[in-house]
Structures are given as C-alpha cells and as structure tokens.
C-alpha cells in the first residue's frame, strides 16, 4: 500500500508528464502556423476540436455515473470520435485545397497525435477517488 507522499508524487509526476507532452504538441501546432508560411493561422482551428472533443464524454459521465454503458454514453463516444476525426481531417482538407502547405498539415497532424495521446493517457490512468485531481472519468 502506498502512503500519502508516494501517492502525491505519483499524481504530480503524471500531471508533469501531461503538461510536458501538451507543450510539445502545442509547439508543433505553433510551428505549423509559423514555419511554412508566416501568418497563416488556419491550423489553430484544431484547438476547437481539442476542447470540444472531451465535453460530450464529461457530460455523459456526469449525468450517468457508473460503469455500465447506456445510449447516452454511446452517443457521447460517437460525437467525440467524430470530433477527433474532424481534427485530423481539417488540416488534410486545408492542405488539399492549398490553403495551407503540406508541411503545415504534417506538423498539425503530429500535434494532433501528441495532444490526443496525452488526453487519452490522462483519461485512462487509474481513477483514484481520493486523489486531489482524479481522472476525467
């Protein structure tokens, strides 16, 4: 059994890793806007998908606590997967229509992978009830 100090260290380490990975992902997103063509900020629109993709799951989990699945949870997962897919599709469509360059598209896709893996890693970590921050679910 872990004591309180070990638990706090574990939680702090997980949050530091999440913050570090988010910074790396955001760095790739900023590079996508600055490196290929200066002052083209269309790749920043994926930030909307980062924020909006977690809202349906959080709402469904808060409205129906428990581990059983139900139609509300399934619909929230469907909406979330559509938003994640849209975050990957938007830079590809923008690059295909020559609004952004393909290098910006690749940098945005790398940013998407890093940021969504960070969100997934935070969500799927152990859900400890006595932790000060806890998991998302």
Backbone as a ProteinNet text record, in pm:
[ID]
protein_1_A
[PRIMARY]
XXXXXXXXXXXXXXXXXXXXXXXXXXXXXXXXXXXXXXXXXXXXXXXXXXXXXXXXXXXXXXXXXXXXXXXXXXXXXXXXXXXXXXXXXXXXXXXXXXXXXXXXXXXXXXXXXXXXXXXXXXXXXXXXXXXXXXXXX
[TERTIARY]
84.6	0	88.2	54.5	131.3	87.5	185.2	146.9	110.8	70.7	21.1	128.6	252.9	360	387.1	386.1	407.4	293.2	172.1	57.2	63.8	99.5	112.7	223.2	332.3	442.2	396.7	318.7	268.5	174.4	87.7	-6.2	68	164.3	242	322	380.6	457.3	367	247.8	154.9	113.4	88.2	49.8	164.6	286.2	402.6	423.8	407.8	422.3	314.9	190.8	82.5	110.6	158.3	188.6	303.6	405.3	518.6	476.5	396.1	352.2	259.2	175.6	89.9	172.2	277.6	366.6	434.4	475.3	537.3	435.2	314.1	209.6	175.4	166.4	135.6	251.6	373.5	488.8	479.3	441.3	422.8	310.4	204.4	94.6	137.8	216.4	268.4	363.8	446.4	536.2	457.4	344	260.5	209.3	191.3	141.5	254.1	375	481.5	585	617.5	731.9	704.8	603.9	593.3	558.8	456.1	414.2	381	453.4	425.7	284.8	228.8	99.6	-19	-12.9	-128.1	-167.7	-277.6	-315.6	-431	-459.5	-567.7	-546.4	-422.8	-407.1	-452.1	-461.6	-506.6	-653.3	-729.1	-869	-885.9	-781.1	-792.7	-800.5	-764	-779.1	-925.1	-1015.8	-1158.3	-1195	-1139.2	-1167.7	-1107.1	-990.5	-930.7	-1023.4	-1080.7	-1168.2	-1303	-1359.7	-1493.8	-1500.1	-1389.6	-1394.5	-1413.9	-1378.2	-1394.3	-1528.1	-1596.7	-1721.1	-1831.9	-1858.9	-1966.8	-1942.3	-1818.8	-1787.9	-1803.9	-1755.4	-1767.1	-1914.1	-1993.7	-2136.1	-2206.8	-2177.3	-2241.7	-2200	-2075.6	-2028.8	-2087.7	-2105.5	-2163.1	-2312.6	-2381.2	-2525.1	-2558.5	-2472.8	-2495.8	-2372	-2350.9	-2232.5	-2246.5	-2134.5	-2134.8	-2057.1	-2035.1	-1953	-2035.2	-2167.5	-2248.7	-2260.8	-2277	-2292.2	-2441.2	-2471.5	-2608.4	-2608.8	-2723.8	-2728.2	-2665.5	-2677.2	-2617.7	-2465.8	-2407.2	-2261.7	-2216.7	-2290.4	-2255.3	-2266.1	-2368.2	-2382.1	-2269.8	-2230.6	-2119.4	-1989.3	-1967.9	-1848.7	-1851.7	-1969.1	-1983.4	-1951	-2004.7	-1978.5	-1830.1	-1771.7	-1629.9	-1542.6	-1573.9	-1492.7	-1507.3	-1624.9	-1641.5	-1558.2	-1548	-1465.8	-1317	-1275.4	-1134.6	-1102.8	-1191.5	-1171.2	-1168.1	-1252.4	-1253.9	-1124.6	-1064.9	-938	-827.1	-835.6	-737.1	-772.7	-899.9	-942	-925.2	-943.1	-936.9	-804	-687.7	-563.7	-541.3	-591.5	-575.7	-658.5	-780.4	-865.4	-805.9	-755	-693.7	-569.8	-491.1	-372.5	-411.3	-515	-559	-612.3	-675	-726.5	-623.4	-501	-388	-407.4	-485.5	-496.7	-374.2	-328.2	-203.2	-112.6	14.9	108.9	101.8	159.7	158.2	247.4	351.5	434.8	355	274.1	188	87.1	37.7	-55.5	11.6	132.1	203.4	233.3	276.4	303.9	176.8	64.6	-62.2	-104.8	-84.6	-119.1	-31.6	95.7	183.7	135.9	96.9	41.9	-85.3	-171.4	-294	-263.7	-171	-137	-85.4	6.6	64.3	-41.6	-122.1	-220.6	-331.4	-379.3	-483.9	-430.2	-305.6	-246.7	-230.5	-199.9	-191	-327.2	-429.9	-564.7	-606.9	-580.5	-616.6	-539.6	-412.5	-333	-382.5	-426.2	-479.5	-613.6	-695.4	-827.8	-818.5	-729.2	-722.4	-636.2	-575.5	-496.3	-590.4	-534.1	-617.7	-706.2	-830	-925.3	-926.2	-848.1	-838	-931.8	-1019	-1120.5	-1062.6	-956.1	-900.4	-793	-767.9	-668.7	-725.8	-640.8	-692.5	-743.7	-687.1	-731.4	-817.4	-781.2	-859.8	-853.4	-907.4	-916.4	-1036.9	-1042.5	-1155.8	-1282.8	-1268.9	-1386.2	-1390.9
-118.7	0	123.9	219	342.3	438.7	509.8	612.7	740.8	842.5	966.5	1036.9	1033.7	1101.8	1034.6	900.8	830.1	854.5	860.6	888.9	1028.9	1126.6	1264	1275.5	1202.8	1203.2	1142.2	1035.6	969.7	1063.1	1131	1223.5	1341.8	1395	1508.8	1470.6	1353.4	1307.4	1292.5	1236.9	1221.6	1356.8	1453	1586	1656.6	1638.3	1700	1638.4	1506.7	1441.3	1489.3	1501.2	1552.4	1695.4	1779	1917.4	1924.3	1842.6	1841.2	1796	1689.3	1640.3	1739.8	1808.3	1910.7	2025.6	2063.7	2170.2	2128.7	2004.6	1956.9	1958.8	1912.2	1913.8	2054	2146.2	2285	2349.7	2309.1	2360	2319.8	2194.5	2151.7	2230.2	2261.2	2337.4	2480.6	2540.8	2675.7	2673.4	2568.6	2555.3	2538.9	2471.7	2455.9	2590.3	2684.8	2817.2	2910.8	2888.1	2985.7	2944.5	2817.5	2777.4	2780.3	2708.5	2702.4	2836.5	2902.1	3031.9	3117.7	3224	3306	3366	3380.4	3446.2	3374.3	3242.6	3162.3	3081.5	3120.2	3062	2963.3	2911.4	2815.1	2686	2637	2515.4	2531.8	2654.7	2675.5	2638.1	2619.4	2581.9	2443.6	2361.2	2230.6	2244	2359.2	2380.4	2369	2411.2	2395.9	2249	2164.6	2021.7	1962.3	2012.8	1963.6	1990.3	2108.6	2146.2	2076.7	2077.8	2023.5	1871.3	1803.1	1657.1	1592.4	1659	1598.6	1633.3	1734.2	1780.3	1674.1	1605.1	1505.3	1392	1345.6	1236.5	1282.3	1401.5	1452.9	1469.5	1524	1541.3	1407	1312	1180.9	1110.4	1124.7	1059.3	1125.6	1256.1	1326.6	1299.7	1284.7	1260.6	1116.6	1023.8	881.9	820.4	841.4	781.7	630.2	563.8	417.8	362.8	234.3	173.2	108	98.6	35.3	127.8	69.8	151.5	173.8	283.6	318	401	430.1	504.1	642.8	709.3	843	836.1	738.5	722.5	684.3	595.5	554.7	672	754.4	871.6	972	987.9	1077.7	1026.6	896.4	839.5	860.6	848.9	871.5	1015.9	1111.1	1253.1	1284.3	1227.7	1250.8	1194.9	1075.7	1018.6	1099.5	1156.9	1244.8	1370.5	1425.5	1546.5	1516.6	1401.2	1363.1	1340.4	1273.4	1252.1	1384.8	1478.8	1610.5	1687.3	1668.8	1735.7	1684.9	1559.5	1506.5	1540.5	1552.1	1578.1	1724.3	1816.4	1958.9	1999.8	1966.1	2007.6	1939.2	1817	1748.6	1818.8	1858.1	1929.9	2066.5	2135.5	2267.1	2255.7	2151.2	2132.9	2090.7	2009.2	1965.8	2082.3	2178.9	2296.6	2408.6	2382.3	2476.3	2599.6	2588.3	2699.4	2701.8	2583.4	2570.4	2476.6	2477.7	2389.2	2249.3	2152.6	2015.7	2000.5	2082.3	2078.1	2121.9	2225.4	2268.9	2159.9	2089.5	1979.9	1869.1	1832.7	1726	1767.8	1891.6	1939.4	1943.2	1978.3	1978.6	1836.7	1742.8	1603.7	1545.9	1581.2	1537.9	1597.2	1723.2	1787.2	1717.7	1680.8	1609.3	1476.5	1401.8	1271.5	1288.6	1382	1402.8	1450	1546.5	1601.2	1500.9	1427.2	1329.3	1210.3	1170.8	1066.7	1114.4	1242.1	1297.8	1298.9	1341.1	1340.8	1198.1	1105	965.3	907.1	941	892.9	946.6	1071.2	1128.6	1066.1	1042.6	986.9	841.7	765.2	622.8	585.2	681.8	645.9	602.6	544.5	491.2	599.4	565.1	659.6	641.1	721.3	711.2	813.8	766.4	855.6	952.1	913.8	1002.9	1095.4	1088.4	1176.7	1318.8	1420.8	1557.6	1598.3	1544.6	1582.9	1475.5	1351.2	1240.8	1231.8	1124.8	1109.5	1182.9	1192.5	1261.8	1179.3	1046.3	959.7	900.7
0	0	0	-83	-91.7	17.4	71.4	168.2	93.3	167.7	106.8	25	71.3	-2.3	-136.7	-138.2	-264.4	-362.1	-311.1	-396.7	-454.9	-373.2	-420.9	-524.9	-504.8	-601.5	-734	-725.3	-845.8	-924	-853	-917.1	-977.2	-902.4	-951.8	-1076.1	-1074.5	-1190.3	-1312.7	-1294.1	-1406.8	-1463.2	-1376.9	-1425.1	-1496.3	-1447.5	-1513	-1650.9	-1661.7	-1791.8	-1888.4	-1840.4	-1925.7	-1971	-1881.4	-1917	-2017.9	-1998.4	-2089.7	-2229.4	-2237.2	-2367.1	-2435.8	-2358.6	-2417.4	-2472.8	-2403	-2453.2	-2583.3	-2592.2	-2716	-2830.2	-2803.3	-2905.7	-2951.2	-2856.2	-2891.9	-2968.1	-2938.1	-3012.4	-3159.1	-3185	-3324.3	-3391.4	-3316.9	-3374.9	-3407.9	-3320.2	-3347.2	-3465.8	-3474.1	-3589.1	-3719.1	-3712.2	-3831.8	-3881	-3789.4	-3828.9	-3871.4	-3822.3	-3843.5	-3947.3	-3957	-4038.4	-4188.6	-4240	-4386.5	-4449.8	-4399.5	-4449.7	-4329	-4308	-4190	-4193.4	-4076.8	-4055	-4120.1	-4130.7	-4172.8	-4050	-3987.2	-3859.6	-3869.5	-3985.9	-4001.1	-3922.6	-3904.9	-3823.4	-3677.9	-3629.3	-3491.7	-3471.2	-3578.2	-3562.7	-3500.9	-3501.9	-3437.3	-3285.1	-3231.4	-3087.3	-3044.9	-3131.1	-3101.6	-3084.3	-3167.1	-3156	-3029	-2986.3	-2862	-2743.6	-2741.6	-2630.2	-2641.7	-2760.6	-2778.3	-2772.2	-2797.5	-2802.9	-2666.5	-2558.7	-2426.1	-2361.5	-2411.7	-2348.4	-2351.3	-2463.5	-2460.1	-2360.3	-2351	-2258.3	-2114	-2084.1	-1947.5	-1909.6	-1999.5	-1970.9	-1953.5	-2039.5	-2028.7	-1899.6	-1861.6	-1739.1	-1616.1	-1618.2	-1503.2	-1490	-1603.8	-1599.1	-1562.1	-1601.5	-1573.4	-1510.1	-1381	-1319.4	-1312.4	-1314.3	-1310.5	-1427.6	-1425	-1528.7	-1639.6	-1622.1	-1726.2	-1846.5	-1961.6	-2080.5	-2106.3	-2165.2	-2196.7	-2324.7	-2379.7	-2506.8	-2499.6	-2385	-2374.3	-2383.1	-2316.5	-2321.6	-2462	-2525.5	-2662.3	-2759.5	-2744.8	-2831.3	-2805.6	-2678.7	-2645.4	-2706.7	-2704.5	-2768.5	-2919.7	-2978.4	-3122.5	-3158.5	-3083.6	-3109.3	-3088.3	-2983.1	-2955.9	-3067.7	-3114.3	-3222.6	-3351.1	-3374.7	-3490.4	-3479.8	-3359.8	-3341.5	-3354.2	-3303.8	-3318.4	-3466	-3536	-3679.6	-3753.9	-3714.3	-3778.6	-3753.9	-3636.1	-3607.1	-3698	-3739	-3832.3	-3977.4	-4006.7	-4144.2	-4184	-4089.9	-4123.5	-4186.6	-4127.8	-4194.8	-4329.2	-4344.2	-4473.1	-4580.4	-4546.5	-4642.3	-4674.1	-4572.2	-4596.2	-4683.9	-4665.4	-4749	-4890.5	-4902.9	-5034.7	-5117.4	-5052.4	-5123.7	-5132.1	-5089.7	-5097.1	-5010.6	-4904.1	-4808.5	-4719.2	-4677.9	-4602.2	-4679.8	-4646.1	-4714.9	-4655.2	-4728	-4678.1	-4556.3	-4545.3	-4425	-4302.5	-4319.3	-4208.8	-4173.9	-4273.7	-4249.9	-4169.5	-4206.7	-4135.2	-3992	-3972.4	-3836.6	-3751.7	-3812.9	-3740.3	-3705.3	-3795.2	-3767	-3655.4	-3654.7	-3545	-3413	-3416.9	-3297.6	-3250.5	-3344	-3309.3	-3240.7	-3297.2	-3239	-3096.7	-3077.1	-2944.7	-2845.3	-2884.1	-2790.9	-2759.8	-2858.3	-2829.7	-2751	-2773.6	-2689.1	-2545.2	-2527.6	-2392.7	-2324.9	-2396.9	-2340.4	-2307.6	-2398.5	-2376.3	-2257.1	-2246.1	-2132.8	-2000.5	-1998.8	-1875.4	-1839.3	-1940	-1915.1	-1869.6	-1928.1	-1899.6	-1779.3	-1716.4	-1599	-1487.7	-1384.2	-1276.8	-1218.2	-1196.3	-1139.4	-987.8	-920.4	-775.6	-713.5	-628.6	-572.1	-472	-402.6	-302.7	-358.6	-489.2	-549.7	-558.8	-538.6	-542.8	-680.1	-788	-920.8	-985.7	-965.9	-1018.2	-1168.8	-1223.1	-1366.1	-1420.4	-1550.3	-1610.1	-1595.4	-1595.2	-1585	-1446.2
[MASK]
+++++++++++++++++++++++++++++++++++++++++++++++++++++++++++++++++++++++++++++++++++++++++++++++++++++++++++++++++++++++++++++++++++++++++

